[in-house]
C-alpha cells in the first residue's frame, strides 16, 4: 500500500511539474509551487526526488517513448512496409504530441542540456529498432538492399521535423499530419519496395 501511495505522489508531482514548467519555464517554478499543484507537501517532493532537476529527469525518463516503441516493434509488426511504417508513424506522433510539454521545457532552457543528452537514449533506441526492422525486411526480400540505418534516420528526422514544425505554434502549412504521414510513407514504400 505504501509503494502505491509513493508512486501516486511521484506521478502527481511529475505531471504538476511538467504543466507548470511548460507554462512558466524550468526556472520560473519553485518546488513549493509544484508540491502545491500536486496536492502534497514540499517535503514529499524532496523525499521522492531530492531536487527539482531530478524530478524533471525522472519525468523525461518515464514519459518518453522508447518503452512503448519497443513493445510496438515486438508485438505489432506485420512485415508489410506500408502498414508497419504507418503504425510506427502514428505511435511516434501520438507519443510526441502527448509529451510536447516536456520538449518545450527541455528545449527552452540551456541549463537543461544534461537532461537533453540523457534523453537522447530514446531516439537512439528508436534508431536501433528501425534499423533492425529494415534489415529484417531486407532479409525477407520485402525491401531493396540499402543502408538500413540511413533509411531509419531519414524516417526519424522526417517525422521529428514534422513534430517540431508544430511544437511552438500553428503549422506553416494546411497539410494535416495525417496527409503528411500518408504522403511520406507512400514515398518510402515506393522507394524501398523491390
C-alpha positions, 0 to 999 in steps of 0.5 A: 500500500505504501509503494502505491501511495509513493508512486501516486505522489511521484506521478502527481508531482511529475505531471504538476511539474511538467504543466507548470514548467511548460507554462512558466519555464524550468526556472520560473517554478519553485518546488513549493509551487509544484508540491502545491499543484500536486496536492502534497507537501514540499517535503514529499517532493524532496523525499521522492526526488531530492531536487527539482532537476531530478524530478524533471529527469525522472519525468523525461525518463518515464514519459518518453517513448522508447518503452512503448516503441519497443513493445510496438516493434515486438508485438505489432509488426506485420512485415508489410512496409506500408502498414508497419511504417504507418503504425510506427508513424502514428505511435511516434506522433501520438507519443510526441504530441502527448509529451510536447510539454516536456520538449518545450521545457527541455528545449527552452532552457540551456541549463537543461542540456544534461537532461537533453543528452540523457534523453537522447537514449530514446531516439537512439533506441528508436534508431536501433529498432528501425534499423533492425526492422529494415534489415529484417525486411531486407532479409525477407526480400520485402525491401531493396538492399540499402543502408538500413540505418540511413533509411531509419534516420531519414524516417526519424528526422522526417517525422521529428521535423514534422513534430517540431514544425508544430511544437511552438505554434500553428503549422506553416502549412494546411497539410494535416499530419495525417496527409503528411504521414500518408504522403511520406510513407507512400514515398518510402514504400515506393522507394524501398519496395523491390 
